[in-house]
Structure formats: structure tokens, C-alpha cells
Amino acid sequence: MKKYASILLNKYLIAVVFVLVWIVFFDDTDLFTQRKRLEELRQLEQKEDYFKKQTEIAKQELSDIKTSKETLEKFARERYFMKKKGEDVFIIQNEKN
């Protein structure tokens, strides 16, 4: 019994246990905070991928608009509801429940 007591009361063992507990639970970079930050990082990476795809789509649309007059007209009519002289524009919206 004295052998186990001397091991448990060893100052180095106590110091190591204290440091491990501090790192795991109380430090600014504890395990729980690291897990939360990794999840945030994954979400930001997904958003980055989404915005890169949207940027590529926008660049392609811009290229099409610059090269073709028909595409420019189609873009203006669909996005900004522009019309030619003497035309009427009807906007039909679907109601979502």
C-alpha cells in the first residue's frame, strides 16, 4: 500500500496529471474548442467551394453576354424584365405554401 501511495504522491506524476488536465479542459485550445473549430473550418470550406462555383458561373455568363447580342438581350429580359417597345411583360409567380 505504501508503494502505491508513494507513486500517487510523486511530485512529477502530480505535475504531469495537472498539466494534462489543464490542457484537456481549461486551456484556450482545449479538446472541445478544437472540435468546434474543426467543424467551423469544414463549414467554411464548403462555403468556399460554393462561392468558387458561383464565381465560375458568373464569369461564364459575363463572357457569354460580352460575345453575343442575343445572350445579352435574353439576360436583360430574364433578369431585369426589360422589354422592347410595344411589348408587354407578364410576370407569373408561383405561390409557395
C-alpha positions as CSV (number, residue, x, y, z in Angstrom):
1,M,0.0,0.0,0.0
2,K,2.9,2.4,0.8
3,K,4.3,1.7,-2.7
4,Y,1.1,2.9,-4.4
5,A,0.8,5.9,-2.1
6,S,4.4,6.9,-2.9
7,I,3.7,6.6,-6.6
8,L,0.5,8.6,-6.4
9,L,2.1,11.3,-4.3
10,N,5.1,11.6,-6.6
11,K,5.5,15.3,-7.4
12,Y,6.3,14.6,-11.1
13,L,3.3,12.4,-11.6
14,I,1.1,15.1,-9.9
15,A,2.6,17.8,-12.2
16,V,2.1,15.7,-15.3
17,V,-1.6,14.9,-14.4
18,F,-2.2,18.6,-13.6
19,V,-0.7,19.7,-17.0
20,L,-2.8,17.1,-18.9
21,V,-6.0,18.1,-17.1
22,W,-5.2,21.8,-17.8
23,I,-4.6,21.2,-21.5
24,V,-7.7,19.0,-22.0
25,F,-10.2,21.1,-20.1
26,F,-9.0,24.6,-19.3
27,D,-6.6,25.8,-22.0
28,D,-7.7,28.1,-24.8
29,T,-7.1,25.3,-27.2
30,D,-8.8,22.5,-25.2
31,L,-10.2,19.5,-27.0
32,F,-13.8,20.8,-27.1
33,T,-12.7,24.1,-28.6
34,Q,-10.6,22.3,-31.2
35,R,-13.5,20.1,-32.2
36,K,-15.8,23.1,-32.6
37,R,-13.1,25.0,-34.7
38,L,-12.7,22.0,-37.0
39,E,-16.4,21.9,-37.6
40,E,-16.4,25.6,-38.4
41,L,-13.5,25.1,-40.7
42,R,-15.4,22.3,-42.6
43,Q,-18.4,24.6,-43.0
44,L,-16.2,27.5,-44.3
45,E,-14.5,25.2,-46.8
46,Q,-17.9,24.1,-48.1
47,K,-19.0,27.8,-48.4
48,E,-15.7,28.5,-50.2
49,D,-16.4,25.7,-52.7
50,Y,-19.9,27.0,-53.3
51,F,-18.7,30.6,-53.9
52,K,-16.0,29.4,-56.3
53,K,-18.6,27.6,-58.3
54,Q,-20.9,30.6,-58.3
55,T,-17.9,32.8,-59.4
56,E,-17.2,30.5,-62.3
57,I,-20.9,30.5,-63.4
58,A,-20.9,34.3,-63.2
59,K,-17.7,34.6,-65.3
60,Q,-19.2,32.3,-67.9
61,E,-22.4,34.3,-68.1
62,L,-20.3,37.5,-68.4
63,S,-18.3,36.0,-71.2
64,D,-21.5,34.9,-73.0
65,I,-23.0,38.4,-72.6
66,K,-20.0,40.1,-73.9
67,T,-19.8,37.9,-77.0
68,S,-23.4,37.5,-78.1
69,K,-26.0,40.2,-78.6
70,E,-28.8,37.6,-78.3
71,T,-27.5,36.4,-75.0
72,L,-27.3,40.0,-73.7
73,E,-31.0,40.5,-74.7
74,K,-32.0,37.2,-73.1
75,F,-30.2,38.2,-69.9
76,A,-31.8,41.6,-69.8
77,R,-35.3,40.2,-70.4
78,E,-35.0,37.4,-67.8
79,R,-33.1,39.2,-65.0
80,Y,-34.3,42.8,-65.3
81,F,-37.7,42.3,-67.1
82,M,-36.7,44.7,-69.9
83,K,-38.9,44.8,-73.0
84,K,-38.9,46.1,-76.5
85,K,-41.0,49.0,-77.5
86,G,-44.6,47.9,-77.8
87,E,-44.3,44.7,-75.8
88,D,-46.0,43.8,-72.6
89,V,-44.3,41.8,-69.8
90,F,-46.2,39.5,-67.7
91,I,-44.6,38.1,-64.5
92,I,-46.1,34.9,-63.2
93,Q,-45.1,33.9,-59.7
94,N,-45.8,30.5,-58.1
95,E,-47.0,30.7,-54.5
96,K,-45.2,28.6,-52.1
97,N,-47.1,27.1,-49.2
